[in-house]
């Protein structure tokens, strides 16, 4: 069944289908239609949606709802992500499953509130104290707003962690024909929350090896649950023991990084004999795809890699795509952010940044001209 939907609409539909039953948010362009969409849809699904007094209250309510057993979603834009930062750290520390949609806009500060950009990319990875890893997914279409939102909920439940969908205005407010039946078919099956058995002493952060993830027991459920934002041991008791702290930090890092290959979602379109790789993500990937088609039609040998998972960095997939090429072209709607990740992995290859942060979309012609593909 074909529907004519915006990306934000697809996020709402995917969240409901993934089992989300609590939403809290504050109006902010260009994410507001997720708030209004969830307020319309959740009551009929047996859930609750709240318009809060600000962004800090919004993510705080979502953390509370998640820890009492609900799958939860919140949505904002760049300024709201700044206000979310401390509570994202709390969700990391408390191992709280939560999905956050950042519908990015031109910044900094108020910026151009009705214009799209990808200026939050590195902030999404590094914008909380402690520097612990986060999972960040990036849709390039309305179809992927649905599929990657579904994926985000599964990852949040599987790894007990906040997961961010790095959308932006040009994706979230673009209306396209989309087959949601097909989108649901190719999406992963909905994952139920792994729960600790009732009636046994509950250890909230138990693990045998650092990459393990303990099942969750809801606050108010059958087990006694401790939850804290402060440094703690596996039982959630506060601690100042350096050895225990190191063990817990290693756990919070490795439960994400050790499973990076499992989370790596990419679209690799290699071409035999290619000397150039175009590596893109988000809405800029759409121009990258067209630029590669045009370059190949003109006789250039060019490979394409589109990233759906930005963090943890899909290093193995990038390394495979780099085999045999001499240069990499990275189009982005910012001043050049993910290109720095690519440079770290490029092994001395030439890396060309095609950067735009003037509210215009990166065009296929920009990729061809500035990427040296004409």
Buried (B, 14 or more C-beta within 10 A) or exposed (E): EEBEBBBBBBBBBBBBBBBBBBBBBBEBBBBBBBBBBBBEBBEEBEBBBBBBEEBBBBBBBBBBBBBBBBBBBBBBBBBBBBBBBBBBBBBBBBBBBBBBBBBBBBBEEEBBBEBBBBBBBBBBBEBBEEEBBBBBBBBBBBBBBBBBBBBBBBBBBBBBBBBBBBBBBBBBBBEBEBBBEBBBEEBEEBBEBEBBEEEEEBBBBBBEEBBEBBEBBBBEBBBEBBBEBEBBBBEBEEBEEEEBBEBBBBBBBBBBBBBBEEBBBBBBBBBEEBEBBBBBBBBBBBBBBBBBEBBBEEEBEBBBBBBBBBBBBBBEBBEEBBEEBEBBBBBBBBEBBBBEBBBEBBEEBEBBBBBBBEBEBBBBEBBBEBBBBE
